[in-house]
Amino acid sequence: MLDYIIVGFGLSGLSFVEHLDNNSNSYIVFENYSHKSSRVAGGLYNPVVLKRFTAAWQSLEQLHKAVPFYKSIEAKLQEQLVFELPIYRRFNSIEEQNTWFEACDKPILDQFLSSELIENRNPALEIPYRYGAVKKTGKIAIEKMLSSYLQYIDKKKGLVNESFEHDKISIKNTHIEYKGIKAKNIVFAEGFGLKDNPFFNYLPLVGNKGEYIIIKSIDLKLKEAVKSSIFIIPLGNDLYKVGATYNNQDKSSQTTSAAKVELKEKLERFLKVEYEIIDQVAGIRPTVRDRRPLVGTHPSYQNVHILNGLGSRGILIGPSVSENLYYHIQNDTPLDEEIDIKRFEKLR
């Protein structure tokens, strides 16, 4: 009998599997690649909400766990996955600069925001009011990390490349059975696929579609991520990821011309050199109405669990909440009340 079945392998699934792997638990992963928000994400880890100059939820604690967590995966897979990358916030007015300075003096934020503004020296960008620099930021090569980790699992005979059929589960008192596989626990980490999960589809997963364009610009020569109304994220070889859009109405995974137009308009407000769009990608972020993850055990089945709802900050959130769930299952450690799905019991 296995210890775990994991359904889904985005940032949630990977984070939980890494805890299993490090603690010598046996597992099998089902992945059909149908929900790809993790794979198309920008990959930045950033402890600050740059729209409002506020600290992200539990950002300090999450940052302390996340960076060593990904560096451990980097060492295991023998692939470079973690990159330090400065993030510069473009100001649109003197008033925004003043708000930045006020934020610099606040507790926690003083660790993340530099009070020394940066003069723009890149003629490819129009930056009339200088930059604010965010400290302790970087980029994770998410797509490469997920692909390499799946290869690692596959070599251990732990990967099943097929869709999971929820109606084929048989739940016993001490374990679950699925197509001849027996496991003590099952963890659903399906992202927006949660809407098709009969065990947890009562939970208020909203879903927020995000689209990026990939551009090539020989003259941009950008070595840091720049945040205006959108991000420009350097990928190397004169390639940049630009985005993202936010759309909580469209639940399709297809790219749209409307998103391309929106991103182009926002980009061209401050990019002053030629560029070429070479690709466009889309994914549905698993977002929740109260902006907290969905973590916990099914109210009626003690061996059926969920790890979902990481939203747009999954890189920072994933390692912490997956650890919380792991020790909750293994040692009955209490879950953080803010993430526990018990908060939505009345919706069942």
C-alpha positions in Angstrom: 0.0 0.0 0.0 1.2 3.5 -0.9 1.2 6.4 1.5 -0.2 8.9 -0.9 -1.9 9.5 -4.2 -1.4 13.0 -5.5 -3.8 14.4 -8.2 -2.4 17.3 -10.1 1.2 18.6 -10.4 1.4 22.4 -10.5 3.0 24.3 -7.7 0.7 22.8 -5.1 1.4 19.2 -6.2 5.1 19.8 -6.5 5.3 21.4 -3.1 3.5 18.6 -1.4 5.4 15.9 -3.2 8.7 17.4 -2.1 7.7 17.0 1.5 6.8 13.4 0.8 10.1 12.8 -1.0 12.1 14.3 1.8 10.3 12.2 4.4 10.6 8.9 2.5 6.8 8.5 2.0 5.7 6.4 -1.0 3.5 8.1 -3.5 2.1 8.1 -7.1 1.2 11.3 -9.1 -1.6 11.6 -11.6 -1.1 14.5 -14.0 -2.8 15.2 -17.3 -1.5 18.7 -18.0 -5.0 20.1 -18.5 -4.6 23.0 -16.0 -1.4 24.9 -16.7 -1.5 28.2 -14.7 1.7 27.3 -12.9 3.5 26.5 -16.1 2.7 29.9 -17.7 3.1 32.0 -14.6 5.7 34.8 -14.5 7.8 32.9 -12.0 8.7 35.9 -9.8 8.9 35.7 -6.0 8.1 39.0 -4.5 7.0 39.8 -0.9 5.3 43.1 -1.8 2.0 43.9 -3.4 3.3 46.5 -5.8 0.0 48.0 -6.7 -0.6 49.2 -3.1 2.9 49.1 -1.6 1.9 46.6 1.1 3.4 43.4 2.4 1.8 40.3 1.0 0.1 37.9 3.4 2.6 36.2 5.7 5.3 37.3 3.2 8.3 37.3 5.7 7.6 33.7 7.0 6.9 32.4 3.5 10.0 34.0 2.0 12.2 32.4 4.6 10.8 28.9 3.7 10.4 29.3 0.0 13.9 30.2 -1.2 15.7 27.4 0.7 12.9 25.0 -0.4 13.4 25.7 -4.1 17.2 25.7 -3.8 16.9 22.2 -2.3 14.9 21.1 -5.3 17.5 22.7 -7.5 20.2 20.6 -5.9 18.1 17.4 -6.1 17.3 17.9 -9.8 20.8 19.3 -10.6 19.2 22.1 -12.6 19.5 25.8 -12.1 16.1 26.9 -11.1 16.5 29.8 -8.7 17.7 33.2 -10.0 18.1 36.4 -8.1 16.3 39.1 -10.1 15.8 42.7 -9.0 12.3 44.1 -9.3 12.0 47.9 -10.1 8.6 49.6 -9.6 8.0 52.4 -12.1 6.3 55.4 -10.6 3.6 57.3 -12.5 3.7 60.4 -10.4 5.4 62.3 -7.5 2.5 61.2 -5.4 3.4 57.6 -5.9 7.0 58.3 -5.0 5.8 59.9 -1.7 3.6 56.9 -1.0 6.6 54.6 -1.6 8.6 56.6 1.0 5.8 56.3 3.5 5.7 52.5 3.0 9.5 52.3 3.4 9.1 53.3 7.1 6.5 50.7 7.9 7.3 47.6 9.9 8.2 44.6 7.7 8.2 46.7 4.5 11.4 48.5 5.6 13.1 45.1 4.9 11.7 44.9 1.4 11.6 48.4 0.0 14.7 50.5 -0.7 14.3 54.2 0.2 17.0 55.1 -2.4 15.2 55.7 -5.7 16.9 54.6 -8.9 17.4 56.8 -12.0 16.6 55.1 -15.2 19.6 54.8 -17.6 17.9 52.6 -20.2 16.8 54.7 -23.2 14.4 51.9 -24.3 12.1 52.8 -21.4 10.3 56.0 -20.5 10.6 56.4 -16.7 9.9 60.0 -15.9 9.7 59.6 -12.1 12.5 57.0 -11.3 12.1 53.6 -9.9 11.6 52.1 -6.4 13.6 48.8 -5.9 12.2 45.8 -4.1 14.7 43.7 -2.1 14.8 39.9 -1.6 13.2 39.1 -5.0 14.0 36.6 -7.7 12.6 34.3 -10.3 12.0 30.5 -10.3 12.1 28.7 -13.7 8.7 27.2 -13.0 8.1 25.3 -16.3 11.6 23.8 -16.2 11.2 22.9 -12.5 7.9 21.1 -13.0 9.1 19.3 -16.1 12.3 18.1 -14.5 10.5 17.0 -11.3 8.0 15.0 -13.3 10.9 13.3 -15.1 12.4 12.6 -11.6 9.1 11.0 -10.5 8.7 9.1 -13.7 12.2 7.5 -13.2 10.9 6.3 -9.8 7.9 4.7 -11.5 5.7 7.2 -9.7 4.0 9.1 -12.5 0.7 8.3 -14.3 0.0 10.5 -17.3 -3.8 10.4 -17.5 -6.9 12.1 -16.3 -8.1 11.2 -12.8 -11.6 9.7 -12.7 -13.1 10.8 -9.4 -16.1 8.4 -9.6 -13.7 5.4 -9.6 -12.5 6.1 -6.0 -13.5 3.7 -3.3 -13.1 5.1 0.2 -12.5 2.7 3.1 -12.0 3.4 6.8 -8.2 3.1 6.7 -7.4 3.8 3.0 -8.7 4.6 -0.4 -8.6 2.4 -3.5 -8.4 3.6 -7.1 -8.1 1.3 -10.2 -6.2 -1.3 -8.2 -4.0 1.2 -6.3 -4.3 1.4 -2.6 -3.1 4.4 -0.6 -3.5 5.6 2.9 -4.3 9.2 1.7 -5.2 11.1 -1.4 -4.4 14.8 -1.9 -6.1 16.8 -4.6 -4.0 19.5 -6.0 -5.9 20.1 -9.3 -5.9 23.9 -9.5 -8.9 25.2 -11.4 -9.8 21.6 -12.1 -11.3 21.6 -8.6 -14.6 22.6 -10.2 -14.9 19.0 -11.5 -14.0 17.4 -8.2 -17.2 16.0 -6.5 -15.5 15.9 -3.1 -14.5 19.6 -2.9 -16.5 21.5 -5.6 -18.5 23.2 -2.9 -15.5 25.3 -2.1 -15.6 28.9 -3.5 -12.7 28.6 -6.0 -13.3 31.6 -8.3 -10.6 31.3 -11.0 -8.9 34.2 -12.5 -7.5 34.0 -16.1 -4.1 35.4 -16.8 -2.4 35.9 -20.1 1.1 36.9 -21.0 2.8 37.7 -24.3 6.4 36.8 -25.0 8.3 39.4 -26.9 11.7 39.7 -28.5 13.4 43.1 -28.5 17.1 43.4 -29.4 17.3 47.0 -28.1 15.6 46.6 -24.7 18.6 45.2 -22.9 16.8 44.8 -19.6 18.4 42.9 -16.7 15.8 43.4 -14.1 12.0 42.9 -13.9 10.1 46.2 -14.3 6.7 46.7 -12.9 4.4 49.4 -14.2 0.7 48.5 -14.8 2.2 45.2 -16.1 5.5 43.3 -15.6 8.4 43.0 -18.1 10.4 39.9 -17.0 13.7 39.2 -18.8 14.0 35.6 -20.0 17.4 35.8 -21.7 18.4 35.9 -25.4 16.5 39.2 -25.9 13.2 37.5 -24.8 10.8 39.0 -22.3 7.6 37.9 -20.7 5.0 40.7 -20.5 1.9 40.6 -18.4 -0.3 39.6 -16.9 -4.0 40.2 -17.5 -6.7 39.5 -14.9 -10.1 38.2 -16.0 -12.5 36.5 -13.7 -15.2 36.0 -16.3 -13.5 34.0 -19.0 -12.8 30.5 -17.7 -11.3 29.1 -21.0 -7.6 28.2 -21.3 -7.4 29.7 -24.7 -5.4 32.9 -25.5 -7.5 35.9 -26.7 -6.9 38.8 -29.0 -8.4 41.2 -26.5 -5.7 40.3 -23.9 -3.0 40.8 -26.6 -4.3 44.2 -27.4 -4.5 45.2 -23.7 -0.9 44.0 -23.0 0.4 45.8 -26.1 -1.3 49.1 -25.1 0.1 49.0 -21.6 3.6 48.0 -22.8 3.8 50.7 -25.4 3.0 53.4 -22.8 6.6 53.1 -21.6 8.5 50.9 -24.0 10.1 53.1 -26.7 11.9 50.5 -28.9 10.8 48.0 -31.5 9.7 44.5 -30.4 8.1 41.4 -31.9 5.4 39.3 -30.2 6.6 35.7 -30.6 4.1 33.8 -28.4 1.1 34.2 -26.1 0.1 32.0 -23.2 -2.8 31.7 -20.8 -3.8 29.9 -17.7 -6.5 30.1 -15.0 -5.1 31.0 -11.6 -6.9 29.1 -8.7 -8.1 32.1 -6.7 -10.4 32.2 -3.8 -12.8 34.9 -2.8 -11.1 35.6 0.6 -7.6 35.4 -1.0 -6.5 32.5 1.1 -5.6 29.0 0.1 -7.9 26.0 0.3 -6.1 23.4 2.5 -7.4 20.6 4.7 -9.2 17.3 5.1 -12.7 16.5 3.7 -15.4 16.9 6.4 -16.6 13.3 5.9 -13.5 11.4 4.8 -10.4 11.5 7.0 -8.1 10.3 4.2 -9.2 12.7 1.5 -7.4 16.0 1.4 -7.0 19.2 -0.6 -4.2 21.7 -1.4 -5.5 24.4 -3.7 -6.2 28.1 -4.2 -2.6 29.4 -4.2 -3.7 32.2 -6.5 -1.1 34.5 -8.1 1.5 34.1 -5.3 1.8 30.3 -5.4 5.6 30.4 -5.5 5.8 32.0 -2.0 2.8 30.3 -0.5 3.2 26.8 -1.7 6.1 25.6 0.4 4.6 26.8 3.7 1.0 25.7 3.3 2.0 22.3 1.8 4.2 21.7 4.9 1.3 22.7 7.2 -0.9 20.1 5.4 1.7 17.4 5.4 2.2 17.6 9.2 -1.5 18.0 9.7 -2.0 14.6 8.0 1.0 12.9 9.4 1.0 14.2 13.0 -2.4 15.8 13.4 -0.8 19.2 13.7 -3.4 21.9 13.6 -3.9 23.8 10.3 -3.6 27.6 10.2 -7.2 28.7 10.6 -6.9 31.2 7.7 -6.2 28.4 5.2 -8.3 25.6 6.7 -11.3 24.7 4.5 -13.4 24.4 7.6 -14.1 28.1 7.2 -16.4 27.1 4.3 -18.3 24.2 6.0 -21.6 26.1 5.7 -21.3 25.9 1.9 -21.6 22.1 1.7 
